[in-house]
Amino acid sequence: MENPGYCTGSFDGLHHPSDDDDDEMVDIAGATLDFSTTDDVPPLSTGGYEEYSSGSSSSSRAAGMNGNGPTKLVDPLEDPLPGVGTYEDFNTIDWVREKSKDRDRHREITNKSRQSTVALLHSVSDAFSGWLLMLLVGLMSGALAGGIDIAAHWLTDMKGGVCLIGFWFNHEHCCWKSNETTFQERDQCPQWQSWAELITGTSEGAFAYIVNYLMYIFWALLFSFLAVTLVRAFAPYACGSGIPEIKTILSGFIIRGYLGKWTLIIKTITLVLAVSSGLSLGKEGPLVHVACCCANILCHLFTKYRKNEAKRREVLSAAAAVGVSVAFGAPIGGVLFSLEEVSYYFPLKTLWRSFFAALVAAFTLRSINPFGNSRLVLFYVEFHAPWHLVELAPFILLGIFGGLWGALFIKANIAWCRRRKTTRLGHYPVIEVLVVAALTALLAYPNSYTRMSGAELISELFNDCSLLDSSQLCGYEQPANTSETGVGNSLADRPAGKGLYTALWQLALALVFKMMITVITFGMKVPSGLFIPSMAVGAIAGRLLGVGMEQLAYYNHDSFIFKGWCSPGADCITPGLYAMVGAAACLGGVTRMTVSLVVIMFELTGGLEYIVPLMAATMTSKWVADAFGREGIYEAHIRLNGYPFLEPKEEFDHSSLAVDVMRPRRSDPALAVLTQEGMTVGEVEALVESTHYSGFPVVVSQESQRLVGFVLRRDLLISIDNARKRQEGVVSASQVVFTEHAPSQAPDAPPPLRLRGIMDLSPFTVTDHTPMDITVDIFRKLGLRQCLVTHNGRLLGIITKKDILKHMAQIANRDPDSILFN
């Protein structure tokens, strides 16, 4: 069962780049996995263009053998070839070319729309197709998210017992219509029985506890085993969070199959199993991956998105917003999350469509009502006491804790994941998942706060104690004088009782457990999100601090800190608010989100008036965490996995020049180039076969080295292969021509092969003395694959995205060879 290259980020089992590789210079034969999904472009050996050529090849051969006229030359510019303009797996797209293609397509549709009514209708449908696609993405993602929520709730409850009137009911639904529940034990009803009651006939005693304990561990192991086995067998890309890979894909990188139909099916099923197993993970990050899979699959229904990688990435940016919208019930926060955290290119049009798609998804989820509370928000809170200016100090303290925890978590998790990748631990993913699941279940069951699901725990911690609450967290001593009771349904600050002290000890143990177990859980070979575990850590710390502040205020209301705003018998401190602020601080420390996080939190809880405490804690958390390292958890995993991602937030402050980074270096062989005329088909094929480069500069001649253009390896191979089939007389001795007019040839010479149509006539160039900080900005803002370096118009070398990433790694004293799939 050993398979080291089996999961996200572990592509070393798929592709081994050589020293002269770059992120665009990937060996075409390097990828050994075949993802025959709907989002794949036919590779060179498939019939994608053979069918196209079969009908035309016979006619061209007939024309060639007919002595009445010369052989027809195939020009890719006049006669586009299927496959030209597409990309190999593990390559970066050419943003400039893709946007240019879309502008040309739009210009052609606009011109035709003035000529006929049919063309006008086609123009209208083309403009409307983007909104229709967003509608479908929102509906599909919302429906899937609702199904995941319902299924996860049911399976989580199944670890504790089963409903006798229907095994498909979860605990809450089973007891919903029961007339035999009491107020004190409203979660107990005869229709729902624990496993001990079913097996032993009683729910009391040590034996019944042991039976329930063992059944809890059994179900946790079964669910985690099914999750990791399904991922391993059917969709290796379905594990992990998915957000680091989504960020890389949105930056222009291609990972075939990562957003395919098999990944969607397996991720949806295994996400339910992984969450239900009780592992310290959430479903929020994977839901972003699920939404992007939906968008990618639906893109194939619309030609302009199917054939244009840049347009497809606009849709994927909107899908990322949809994922957060359905994960938290936060459509506005989802849009801001996509803009702030994952998107590389986010035009205004994408902002509007993201908002529309997130709205549709949220409406769909609300219609399904998976939480059964008729609310869209996951953790609805209703705090009765306003916060006071003095409380900003503990809120900032929570921000400092969140920043420290975020920095510590990132370093510990990356160290553990690196150990997993570089030792034999990574060879046994199934065993690792089972061991962690068993350890989690074994330690979690005795503590009621770790036994419950992450979302249930956070909801409990956010809760503001009222007169009707029977939770241990509301185990205060009852006031002797009823006049001390607060206003409305809230209670005045009271001294802590025995129940509350017990709950605080359990919460302290839960905090230590969650902090440690989340480090080794995130990054395993099952779908695993980080939002809920991070929020749970912060919410526990916040609740502990909130109760401490509440007791401090109760016993010291005459001190100068509380005097004037906290009178005896008043509800001064709200511990649930501290839990909410702590949750935001810890999530901010781990992900480094700011604006989107604050909006998500107030959408998530409905606590609109608590924006200032959330903002203070979030910004403090980010500043503290940035002091230990500027990378969030997703950027750290991108670097760990060696993805060619040029971080837009990272500053380049080195004084190097383009000539210092370009290749070839002084000790390297000369740059492989094509000449605009004079080379034969055989010479071009020999050059392509002897290198792994994905593109070649075209020059006037080997002597002058004056730059003419740039041609991609894939386009070159497809064009030559098609010409051999469709153009009579093309042999190895045929001349390859990149000029506008074919040169004069001897009468008995084979016909030339014109390839000017596949050449980029305006490749981006910089001079050898261009500062690298400007070059890096050009790469970031234009999304370039490569940039040519010239001196007085003569070609000197080439800079690729991987060259820049290697250079930046060297400056930061990191291993430059870790770039591209370590």
FENHU-V64077 format. One record per residue. N is the residue number from 1. RES is the residue in one small letter. PHI is phi in degrees with one decimal (999 if undefined). PSI is psi as a letter, one per 40 degrees, with the letter a starting at -180 (none if undefined). Layout:
n | res | phi | psi
N | RES | PHI | PSI
N | RES | PHI | PSI
This chain:
n | res | phi | psi
1 | m | 999 | e
2 | e | -77.5 | h
3 | n | -155.6 | g
4 | p | -65.6 | d
5 | g | -101.6 | f
6 | y | -102.4 | e
7 | c | -128.7 | i
8 | t | -54.9 | h
9 | g | 85.9 | e
10 | s | -107.0 | f
11 | f | -85.8 | e
12 | d | -66.2 | e
13 | g | -79.4 | e
14 | l | -101.9 | d
15 | h | -149.3 | h
16 | h | -116.5 | h
17 | p | -72.0 | i
18 | s | -86.2 | i
19 | d | -65.6 | d
20 | d | -95.6 | e
21 | d | -73.9 | i
22 | d | -137.3 | a
23 | d | -67.2 | e
24 | e | -101.1 | e
25 | m | -98.8 | g
26 | v | -97.5 | h
27 | d | -59.7 | h
28 | i | -60.5 | d
29 | a | -87.4 | e
30 | g | -72.4 | d
31 | a | -84.2 | h
32 | t | -101.8 | e
33 | l | -87.4 | h
34 | d | -107.0 | h
35 | f | -100.6 | g
36 | s | -86.2 | g
37 | t | -97.4 | i
38 | t | -67.3 | e
39 | d | -98.9 | e
40 | d | -96.5 | i
41 | v | -93.3 | h
42 | p | -57.4 | h
43 | p | -70.1 | i
44 | l | -61.0 | d
45 | s | -90.7 | e
46 | t | -84.4 | i
47 | g | -86.5 | e
48 | g | -57.9 | d
49 | y | -111.9 | e
50 | e | -68.3 | d
51 | e | -62.9 | d
52 | y | -62.9 | d
53 | s | -84.2 | e
54 | s | -65.4 | d
55 | g | -73.2 | d
56 | s | -95.0 | d
57 | s | -67.6 | d
58 | s | -66.0 | d
59 | s | -67.8 | d
60 | s | -70.1 | d
61 | r | -65.8 | d
62 | a | -62.5 | d
63 | a | -64.9 | d
64 | g | -69.7 | d
65 | m | -80.1 | e
66 | n | -77.0 | h
67 | g | -77.7 | e
68 | n | -70.9 | d
69 | g | -156.2 | i
70 | p | -70.9 | i
71 | t | -68.3 | h
72 | k | -70.8 | h
73 | l | -84.6 | h
74 | v | -87.7 | h
75 | d | -114.4 | h
76 | p | -58.5 | d
77 | l | -69.6 | d
78 | e | -86.2 | d
79 | d | -130.5 | g
80 | p | -58.3 | i
81 | l | -101.8 | h
82 | p | -61.0 | h
83 | g | 101.3 | d
84 | v | -70.8 | h
85 | g | 92.9 | e
86 | t | -97.1 | i
87 | y | -128.0 | i
88 | e | -76.5 | i
89 | d | -63.1 | i
90 | f | 60.3 | f
91 | n | -120.0 | i
92 | t | -99.5 | h
93 | i | -75.9 | i
94 | d | -95.2 | g
95 | w | -58.4 | d
96 | v | -63.7 | d
97 | r | -65.9 | d
98 | e | -65.0 | d
99 | k | -67.1 | d
100 | s | -64.6 | d
101 | k | -59.9 | d
102 | d | -69.1 | d
103 | r | -64.0 | d
104 | d | -63.3 | d
105 | r | -63.0 | d
106 | h | -66.8 | d
107 | r | -64.0 | d
108 | e | -66.4 | d
109 | i | -64.3 | d
110 | t | -64.2 | d
111 | n | -64.2 | d
112 | k | -70.7 | d
113 | s | -65.1 | e
114 | r | -83.1 | e
115 | q | -99.3 | d
116 | s | -153.6 | i
117 | t | -69.4 | d
118 | v | -61.8 | d
119 | a | -65.6 | d
120 | l | -65.1 | d
121 | l | -62.9 | d
122 | h | -64.2 | d
123 | s | -64.6 | d
124 | v | -64.9 | d
125 | s | -64.6 | d
126 | d | -65.3 | d
127 | a | -68.5 | d
128 | f | -80.4 | e
129 | s | -60.9 | d
130 | g | -63.2 | d
131 | w | -69.2 | d
132 | l | -63.6 | d
133 | l | -62.3 | d
134 | m | -62.3 | d
135 | l | -61.4 | d
136 | l | -65.3 | d
137 | v | -62.4 | d
138 | g | -63.7 | d
139 | l | -64.7 | d
140 | m | -67.3 | d
141 | s | -66.7 | d
142 | g | -62.3 | d
143 | a | -65.3 | d
144 | l | -64.6 | d
145 | a | -63.3 | d
146 | g | -62.1 | d
147 | g | -62.7 | d
148 | i | -63.9 | d
149 | d | -61.2 | d
150 | i | -65.3 | d
151 | a | -65.6 | d
152 | a | -66.1 | d
153 | h | -62.8 | d
154 | w | -64.7 | d
155 | l | -68.6 | d
156 | t | -62.0 | d
157 | d | -68.3 | d
158 | m | -63.9 | d
159 | k | -64.2 | d
160 | g | -99.1 | d
161 | g | 173.0 | a
162 | v | -145.2 | i
163 | c | -90.0 | h
164 | l | -75.9 | d
165 | i | -84.4 | e
166 | g | 171.2 | h
167 | f | -65.0 | e
168 | w | -81.0 | e
169 | f | -86.9 | h
170 | n | -80.2 | i
171 | h | -59.2 | d
172 | e | -65.0 | d
173 | h | -67.3 | d
174 | c | -64.5 | d
175 | c | -92.8 | e
176 | w | -60.3 | d
177 | k | -99.2 | e
178 | s | -71.5 | h
179 | n | -95.3 | e
180 | e | -110.0 | e
181 | t | -88.7 | i
182 | t | -109.2 | i
183 | f | -65.4 | d
184 | q | -68.6 | d
185 | e | -123.2 | f
186 | r | -74.0 | e
187 | d | -95.0 | e
188 | q | -111.3 | h
189 | c | -153.7 | i
190 | p | -62.3 | d
191 | q | -71.6 | d
192 | w | -105.9 | h
193 | q | -125.1 | h
194 | s | -72.9 | i
195 | w | -64.9 | d
196 | a | -65.6 | d
197 | e | -64.6 | d
198 | l | -69.8 | d
199 | i | -87.5 | d
200 | t | -105.4 | e
201 | g | 87.7 | e
202 | t | -141.8 | i
203 | s | -108.2 | e
204 | e | -105.9 | i
205 | g | 97.9 | i
206 | a | -67.0 | d
207 | f | -64.9 | d
208 | a | -62.6 | d
209 | y | -62.3 | d
210 | i | -65.5 | d
211 | v | -61.7 | d
212 | n | -61.4 | d
213 | y | -60.0 | d
214 | l | -66.5 | d
215 | m | -67.2 | d
216 | y | -61.4 | d
217 | i | -65.4 | d
218 | f | -60.3 | d
219 | w | -65.6 | d
220 | a | -61.8 | d
221 | l | -67.8 | d
222 | l | -63.5 | d
223 | f | -63.2 | d
224 | s | -68.7 | d
225 | f | -64.7 | d
226 | l | -61.3 | d
227 | a | -62.5 | d
228 | v | -69.3 | d
229 | t | -69.2 | d
230 | l | -63.5 | d
231 | v | -61.4 | d
232 | r | -64.9 | d
233 | a | -82.1 | d
234 | f | -115.7 | d
235 | a | -149.8 | g
236 | p | -56.5 | d
237 | y | -78.9 | e
238 | a | -82.4 | e
239 | c | -89.2 | i
240 | g | 77.7 | a
241 | s | -75.7 | d
242 | g | 98.6 | d
243 | i | -67.7 | d
244 | p | -58.2 | d
245 | e | -70.9 | d
246 | i | -62.3 | d
247 | k | -59.5 | d
248 | t | -66.3 | d
249 | i | -64.4 | d
250 | l | -66.8 | d
251 | s | -78.1 | e
252 | g | 118.1 | e
253 | f | -82.0 | i
254 | i | -112.1 | h
255 | i | -125.1 | g
256 | r | -61.2 | h
257 | g | 87.9 | e
258 | y | -68.3 | d
259 | l | -117.1 | f
260 | g | -85.6 | i
261 | k | -70.2 | d
262 | w | -67.5 | d
263 | t | -61.8 | d
264 | l | -62.5 | d
265 | i | -63.4 | d
266 | i | -69.7 | d
267 | k | -64.6 | d
268 | t | -63.8 | d
269 | i | -69.1 | d
270 | t | -72.4 | d
271 | l | -64.0 | d
272 | v | -60.4 | d
273 | l | -65.6 | d
274 | a | -66.1 | d
275 | v | -65.9 | d
276 | s | -70.3 | d
277 | s | -69.8 | e
278 | g | 90.1 | e
279 | l | -62.5 | i
280 | s | -78.2 | g
281 | l | -150.6 | i
282 | g | -123.6 | i
283 | k | -107.1 | e
284 | e | -73.1 | d
285 | g | -60.4 | d
286 | p | -58.9 | d
287 | l | -66.8 | d
288 | v | -64.0 | d
289 | h | -62.4 | d
290 | v | -61.0 | d
291 | a | -63.4 | d
292 | c | -68.4 | d
293 | c | -62.2 | d
294 | c | -57.2 | d
295 | a | -63.1 | d
296 | n | -64.1 | d
297 | i | -68.1 | d
298 | l | -69.5 | d
299 | c | -60.3 | d
300 | h | -74.0 | e
301 | l | -82.2 | e
302 | f | -125.3 | h
303 | t | -60.0 | d
304 | k | -68.9 | d
305 | y | -91.7 | d
306 | r | -69.4 | d
307 | k | -100.5 | e
308 | n | -131.3 | h
309 | e | -67.9 | d
310 | a | -68.9 | d
311 | k | -64.3 | d
312 | r | -64.5 | d
313 | r | -71.4 | d
314 | e | -63.8 | d
315 | v | -66.8 | d
316 | l | -65.7 | d
317 | s | -62.0 | d
318 | a | -66.1 | d
319 | a | -66.2 | d
320 | a | -62.0 | d
321 | a | -64.0 | d
322 | v | -62.5 | d
323 | g | -59.2 | d
324 | v | -70.8 | d
325 | s | -59.9 | d
326 | v | -81.9 | d
327 | a | -71.4 | d
328 | f | -116.0 | e
329 | g | 68.0 | f
330 | a | -128.7 | g
331 | p | -63.6 | d
332 | i | -69.6 | d
333 | g | -60.2 | d
334 | g | -63.4 | d
335 | v | -63.0 | d
336 | l | -67.3 | d
337 | f | -62.3 | d
338 | s | -62.0 | d
339 | l | -68.1 | d
340 | e | -83.4 | d
341 | e | -107.2 | d
342 | v | -113.0 | d
343 | s | -78.8 | i
344 | y | -100.4 | d
345 | y | -131.5 | h
346 | f | -137.4 | g
347 | p | -69.6 | i
348 | l | -60.2 | d
349 | k | -60.8 | d
350 | t | -67.3 | d
351 | l | -60.5 | d
352 | w | -64.1 | d
353 | r | -69.6 | d
354 | s | -61.8 | d
355 | f | -62.0 | d
356 | f | -64.6 | d
357 | a | -64.1 | d
358 | a | -64.6 | d
359 | l | -64.5 | d
360 | v | -61.9 | d
361 | a | -63.9 | d
362 | a | -65.1 | d
363 | f | -65.0 | d
364 | t | -62.8 | d
365 | l | -64.6 | d
366 | r | -64.5 | d
367 | s | -66.8 | d
368 | i | -72.5 | d
369 | n | 53.8 | g
370 | p | -69.1 | d
371 | f | -85.5 | e
372 | g | 69.5 | e
373 | n | -114.6 | e
374 | s | 58.1 | f
375 | r | -122.4 | i
376 | l | -82.0 | d
377 | v | -73.2 | i
378 | l | -80.4 | d
379 | f | -125.9 | g
380 | y | -74.4 | h
381 | v | -123.9 | i
382 | e | -143.6 | g
383 | f | -84.6 | h
384 | h | -95.7 | d
385 | a | -100.1 | h
386 | p | -73.0 | i
387 | w | -86.1 | i
388 | h | -113.0 | i
389 | l | -56.9 | d
390 | v | -60.0 | d
391 | e | -71.3 | e
392 | l | -60.8 | d
393 | a | -62.1 | d
394 | p | -64.8 | d
395 | f | -64.5 | d
396 | i | -66.8 | d
397 | l | -60.5 | d
398 | l | -64.3 | d
399 | g | -61.7 | d
400 | i | -63.7 | d
401 | f | -60.4 | d
402 | g | -61.3 | d
403 | g | -65.2 | d
404 | l | -64.6 | d
405 | w | -63.6 | d
406 | g | -61.7 | d
407 | a | -63.6 | d
408 | l | -64.8 | d
409 | f | -62.3 | d
410 | i | -61.4 | d
411 | k | -63.2 | d
412 | a | -68.6 | d
413 | n | -67.2 | d
414 | i | -65.7 | d
415 | a | -62.8 | d
416 | w | -68.0 | d
417 | c | -66.1 | d
418 | r | -65.6 | d
419 | r | -63.9 | d
420 | r | -62.4 | d
421 | k | -76.9 | d
422 | t | -105.0 | e
423 | t | -123.6 | a
424 | r | -70.1 | e
425 | l | -57.1 | d
426 | g | -70.9 | e
427 | h | -81.3 | e
428 | y | -126.5 | g
429 | p | -64.7 | d
430 | v | -66.4 | d
431 | i | -63.3 | d
432 | e | -60.3 | d
433 | v | -62.6 | d
434 | l | -65.2 | d
435 | v | -64.7 | d
436 | v | -66.1 | d
437 | a | -64.5 | d
438 | a | -65.0 | d
439 | l | -63.8 | d
440 | t | -62.1 | d
441 | a | -64.1 | d
442 | l | -61.9 | d
443 | l | -86.5 | d
444 | a | -81.1 | d
445 | y | -61.5 | d
446 | p | -62.7 | d
447 | n | -101.4 | h
448 | s | -62.1 | d
449 | y | -80.7 | d
450 | t | -95.1 | d
451 | r | -71.6 | d
452 | m | -72.1 | i
453 | s | -67.2 | i
454 | g | -58.9 | d
455 | a | -66.0 | d
456 | e | -66.5 | d
457 | l | -63.3 | d
458 | i | -63.3 | d
459 | s | -61.6 | d
460 | e | -64.0 | d
461 | l | -72.9 | d
462 | f | -73.7 | e
463 | n | -65.6 | h
464 | d | -97.1 | h
465 | c | -60.7 | h
466 | s | -125.4 | a
467 | l | -64.0 | d
468 | l | -95.1 | e
469 | d | -78.4 | h
470 | s | -112.4 | e
471 | s | -68.4 | i
472 | q | -60.6 | d
473 | l | -65.4 | e
474 | c | -107.8 | f
475 | g | -83.5 | g
476 | y | -87.6 | i
477 | e | -73.8 | h
478 | q | -71.8 | h
479 | p | -66.2 | h
480 | a | -68.9 | d
481 | n | -105.0 | h
482 | t | -64.5 | e
483 | s | -70.4 | e
484 | e | -80.1 | e
485 | t | -67.4 | h
486 | g | -72.3 | a
487 | v | -80.0 | i
488 | g | 63.6 | b
489 | n | -92.1 | e
490 | s | -90.4 | i
491 | l | -117.9 | i
492 | a | -69.1 | i
493 | d | -58.4 | h
494 | r | -132.7 | i
495 | p | -70.2 | i
496 | a | -68.1 | h
497 | g | -101.5 | a
498 | k | -62.9 | d
499 | g | -62.3 | d
500 | l | -68.8 | d
501 | y | -62.7 | d
502 | t | -62.2 | d
503 | a | -62.9 | d
504 | l | -65.9 | d
505 | w | -63.5 | d
506 | q | -64.1 | d
507 | l | -66.4 | d
508 | a | -62.3 | d
509 | l | -66.5 | d
510 | a | -63.1 | d
511 | l | -62.0 | d
512 | v | -62.2 | d
513 | f | -61.5 | d
514 | k | -63.1 | d
515 | m | -63.9 | d
516 | m | -81.4 | d
517 | i | -72.5 | d
518 | t | -66.8 | d
519 | v | -59.9 | d
520 | i | -89.0 | e
521 | t | -83.7 | d
522 | f | -68.1 | h
523 | g | 105.6 | e
524 | m | -72.4 | i
525 | k | -86.3 | f
526 | v | -131.7 | i
527 | p | -58.7 | h
528 | s | -146.3 | h
529 | g | -98.6 | i
530 | l | -117.3 | e
531 | f | -63.6 | d
532 | i | -65.3 | d
533 | p | -60.2 | d
534 | s | -66.2 | d
535 | m | -65.0 | d
536 | a | -64.3 | d
537 | v | -59.5 | d
538 | g | -66.5 | d
539 | a | -67.2 | d
540 | i | -64.2 | d
541 | a | -60.8 | d
542 | g | -65.5 | d
543 | r | -66.2 | d
544 | l | -61.1 | d
545 | l | -66.9 | d
546 | g | -63.3 | d
547 | v | -66.0 | d
548 | g | -61.1 | d
549 | m | -65.0 | d
550 | e | -62.4 | d
551 | q | -69.2 | d
552 | l | -62.2 | d
553 | a | -67.3 | d
554 | y | -66.2 | d
555 | y | -88.5 | e
556 | n | -131.5 | f
557 | h | -69.6 | e
558 | d | -92.4 | e
559 | s | -71.1 | i
560 | f | -64.1 | d
561 | i | -69.5 | d
562 | f | -100.1 | e
563 | k | -64.8 | h
564 | g | 100.3 | d
565 | w | -132.0 | e
566 | c | -127.1 | g
567 | s | -86.5 | i
568 | p | -58.8 | h
569 | g | 85.7 | e
570 | a | -96.9 | i
571 | d | -91.4 | g
572 | c | -89.1 | d
573 | i | -108.3 | h
574 | t | -112.4 | h
575 | p | -58.8 | d
576 | g | -62.4 | d
577 | l | -65.9 | d
578 | y | -63.7 | d
579 | a | -63.1 | d
580 | m | -65.3 | d
581 | v | -67.1 | d
582 | g | -63.2 | d
583 | a | -62.1 | d
584 | a | -63.8 | d
585 | a | -64.1 | d
586 | c | -69.7 | d
587 | l | -65.4 | d
588 | g | -65.4 | d
589 | g | -64.7 | d
590 | v | -81.4 | d
591 | t | -98.7 | e
592 | r | 66.2 | f
593 | m | -77.6 | i
594 | t | -129.9 | c
595 | v | -61.1 | d
596 | s | -63.2 | d
597 | l | -65.2 | d
598 | v | -61.9 | d
599 | v | -66.6 | d
600 | i | -59.3 | d
601 | m | -65.7 | d
602 | f | -77.7 | d
603 | e | -71.0 | d
604 | l | -66.9 | d
605 | t | -111.6 | e
606 | g | 77.7 | e
607 | g | -89.0 | g
608 | l | -66.6 | d
609 | e | -78.2 | e
610 | y | -105.5 | f
611 | i | -66.0 | d
612 | v | -62.1 | d
613 | p | -57.8 | d
614 | l | -63.9 | d
615 | m | -64.2 | d
616 | a | -63.1 | d
617 | a | -68.2 | d
618 | t | -66.4 | d
619 | m | -66.6 | d
620 | t | -61.3 | d
621 | s | -59.4 | d
622 | k | -66.0 | d
623 | w | -62.4 | d
624 | v | -65.1 | d
625 | a | -65.4 | d
626 | d | -65.1 | d
627 | a | -66.4 | d
628 | f | -100.0 | e
629 | g | 157.3 | h
630 | r | -82.2 | e
631 | e | -84.0 | h
632 | g | -80.3 | i
633 | i | -63.2 | d
634 | y | -72.6 | d
635 | e | -65.3 | d
636 | a | -64.7 | d
637 | h | -72.8 | d
638 | i | -61.5 | d
639 | r | -68.6 | d
640 | l | -61.0 | d
641 | n | -83.3 | e
642 | g | 72.8 | f
643 | y | -72.2 | i
644 | p | -77.0 | g
645 | f | -116.4 | h
646 | l | -93.7 | h
647 | e | -63.2 | h
648 | p | -69.1 | d
649 | k | -85.1 | e
650 | e | -82.4 | h
651 | e | -84.7 | i
652 | f | -110.2 | h
653 | d | -120.7 | f
654 | h | -91.9 | i
655 | s | -97.4 | f
656 | s | -73.8 | i
657 | l | -112.0 | i
658 | a | -60.0 | d
659 | v | -66.3 | d
660 | d | -77.3 | d
661 | v | -106.9 | d
662 | m | -63.2 | i
663 | r | -120.1 | i
664 | p | -78.1 | i
665 | r | -79.1 | i
666 | r | -60.4 | d
667 | s | -89.9 | e
668 | d | -84.6 | i
669 | p | -65.7 | i
670 | a | -60.5 | i
671 | l | -64.9 | h
672 | a | -75.6 | h
673 | v | -131.2 | i
674 | l | -109.5 | i
675 | t | -98.3 | i
676 | q | -69.2 | e
677 | e | -158.4 | i
678 | g | 108.3 | d
679 | m | -92.6 | i
680 | t | -93.0 | i
681 | v | -59.3 | d
682 | g | -62.5 | d
683 | e | -66.3 | d
684 | v | -64.8 | d
685 | e | -63.9 | d
686 | a | -63.8 | d
687 | l | -65.0 | d
688 | v | -65.2 | d
689 | e | -70.6 | d
690 | s | -85.7 | e
691 | t | -129.7 | i
692 | h | -109.9 | e
693 | y | -68.8 | i
694 | s | -95.1 | e
695 | g | -160.7 | i
696 | f | -137.2 | h
697 | p | -67.6 | i
698 | v | -110.5 | h
699 | v | -119.2 | i
700 | v | -63.4 | d
701 | s | -159.8 | i
702 | q | -63.4 | d
703 | e | -77.8 | d
704 | s | -79.6 | d
705 | q | 56.7 | f
706 | r | -75.9 | h
707 | l | -73.9 | h
708 | v | -111.1 | d
709 | g | -176.2 | a
710 | f | -143.3 | h
711 | v | -128.7 | h
712 | l | -84.7 | i
713 | r | -57.5 | d
714 | r | -61.6 | d
715 | d | -61.6 | d
716 | l | -63.0 | d
717 | l | -64.2 | d
718 | i | -63.9 | d
719 | s | -65.1 | d
720 | i | -65.2 | d
721 | d | -62.1 | d
722 | n | -66.7 | d
723 | a | -63.8 | d
724 | r | -62.4 | d
725 | k | -86.7 | d
726 | r | -105.2 | d
727 | q | -111.6 | h
728 | e | -65.7 | h
729 | g | 93.9 | e
730 | v | -76.5 | h
731 | v | -129.2 | a
732 | s | -62.7 | d
733 | a | -85.7 | e
734 | s | -65.6 | i
735 | q | -81.2 | h
736 | v | -94.4 | h
737 | v | -121.9 | h
738 | f | -109.9 | e
739 | t | -86.6 | i
740 | e | -70.9 | d
741 | h | -119.6 | h
742 | a | -67.6 | h
743 | p | -70.8 | i
744 | s | -68.9 | i
745 | q | -134.3 | i
746 | a | -66.0 | i
747 | p | -58.8 | d
748 | d | -92.0 | e
749 | a | -76.3 | i
750 | p | -65.2 | i
751 | p | -63.8 | i
752 | p | -75.4 | i
753 | l | -109.7 | h
754 | r | -87.8 | h
755 | l | -124.1 | f
756 | r | -62.0 | d
757 | g | -65.6 | d
758 | i | -96.1 | e
759 | m | -90.5 | h
760 | d | -81.8 | h
761 | l | -82.3 | e
762 | s | -132.0 | g
763 | p | -66.7 | i
764 | f | -71.8 | h
765 | t | -130.9 | i
766 | v | -131.8 | i
767 | t | -83.8 | i
768 | d | -67.0 | e
769 | h | -101.3 | e
770 | t | -69.8 | h
771 | p | -60.8 | i
772 | m | -68.6 | d
773 | d | -64.5 | d
774 | i | -70.1 | d
775 | t | -61.4 | d
776 | v | -63.5 | d
777 | d | -62.3 | d
778 | i | -62.2 | d
779 | f | -61.8 | d
780 | r | -67.8 | d
781 | k | -78.8 | d
782 | l | -104.6 | e
783 | g | 62.9 | f
784 | l | -72.7 | i
785 | r | -86.2 | d
786 | q | -151.6 | i
787 | c | -140.6 | h
788 | l | -90.7 | i
789 | v | -108.6 | h
790 | t | -126.3 | i
791 | h | -138.1 | h
792 | n | 54.1 | f
793 | g | 87.4 | e
794 | r | -91.5 | h
795 | l | -71.5 | h
796 | l | -107.0 | d
797 | g | -173.4 | a
798 | i | -139.5 | i
799 | i | -119.6 | h
800 | t | -107.9 | i
801 | k | -59.8 | d
802 | k | -68.2 | d
803 | d | -60.5 | d
804 | i | -65.6 | d
805 | l | -63.7 | d
806 | k | -64.2 | d
807 | h | -62.5 | d
808 | m | -66.3 | d
809 | a | -65.9 | d
810 | q | -63.1 | d
811 | i | -61.6 | d
812 | a | -86.3 | e
813 | n | 59.9 | f
814 | r | -108.9 | i
815 | d | -72.0 | h
816 | p | -67.3 | d
817 | d | -79.7 | e
818 | s | -79.9 | e
819 | i | -73.8 | h
820 | l | 73.6 | g
821 | f | 62.3 | g
822 | n | -86.2 | none
